[in-house]
Amino acid sequence: MGNTWHYRDNVVPDLTTSLVGYDVEATDGKIGSVDEESNEAGASYLVVDTGFWIFGKKVVLPASTITRIDPQEQKVYLARTKQEIKDAPEFDENTYRDSAYQRQVGDYYGRYPLL
């Protein structure tokens, strides 16, 4: 799945602390909160509930999109804009763990340079 699903070298998640419930900030504002996380080697991601921003929608964000985790503020910061996240492949509760969907998401986010 490539580096898209790995945390950046400067982002070291505390694997003893869950990110579920943390607020998620795009480069241009809050997009929602962490609903689920996976720290599987080579397949790390967050599922973010966007709440009212994109009504009733969730998005999968590969670990490489995360630029910083602030445990004091309970926030996750991303290197993507709201629009880039909104335009990502549609979340499907039944298929988001499938390799085909993850490849689609990885290809989408892989188009953008690491900021």
Backbone hydrogen bonds, N-H to C=O, Kabsch-Sander energy under -0.5 kcal/mol:
donor,donor_aa,acceptor,acceptor_aa,energy
5,W,2,G,-1.1
6,H,3,N,-1.8
11,V,8,R,-1.5
12,V,10,N,-0.7
15,L,13,P,-1.1
17,T,14,D,-2.2
21,G,34,V,-2.5
22,Y,19,L,-2.6
23,D,74,Q,-2.4
24,V,32,G,-2.8
25,E,76,V,-3.1
26,A,24,V,-0.5
26,A,29,G,-2.9
27,T,80,R,-2.4
29,G,26,A,-1.3
31,I,24,V,-2.9
32,G,24,V,-1.1
33,S,49,D,-1.9
34,V,22,Y,-2.6
35,D,47,V,-3.4
36,E,47,V,-1.6
38,S,45,Y,-2.6
43,A,40,E,-2.7
44,S,5,W,-2.4
45,Y,38,S,-1.8
46,L,61,L,-2.2
47,V,36,E,-2.8
48,V,46,L,-0.6
48,V,59,V,-2.9
49,D,33,S,-2.7
50,T,48,V,-0.7
50,T,57,K,-2.5
53,W,50,T,-2.0
55,F,52,F,-0.6
56,G,51,G,-1.0
57,K,51,G,-0.5
57,K,54,I,-2.4
59,V,48,V,-2.0
61,L,46,L,-3.0
61,L,59,V,-0.5
63,A,44,S,-2.4
64,S,4,T,-2.1
65,T,62,P,-2.1
66,I,63,A,-1.7
67,T,77,Y,-2.9
68,R,77,Y,-1.3
70,D,75,K,-3.1
74,Q,70,D,-1.4
75,K,70,D,-1.9
76,V,23,D,-2.6
77,Y,68,R,-3.1
78,L,25,E,-2.7
79,A,65,T,-2.6
85,I,81,T,-1.9
86,K,82,K,-2.8
87,D,83,Q,-2.2
88,A,85,I,-1.2
91,F,58,K,-0.5
95,T,92,D,-1.2
96,Y,92,D,-1.9
98,D,95,T,-2.0
102,Q,98,D,-2.5
103,R,99,S,-2.3
104,Q,100,A,-1.9
105,V,101,Y,-2.6
106,G,102,Q,-2.7
107,D,103,R,-2.7
108,Y,104,Q,-2.1
109,Y,105,V,-2.7
110,G,106,G,-2.2
111,R,107,D,-0.7
111,R,108,Y,-1.0
112,Y,109,Y,-1.3
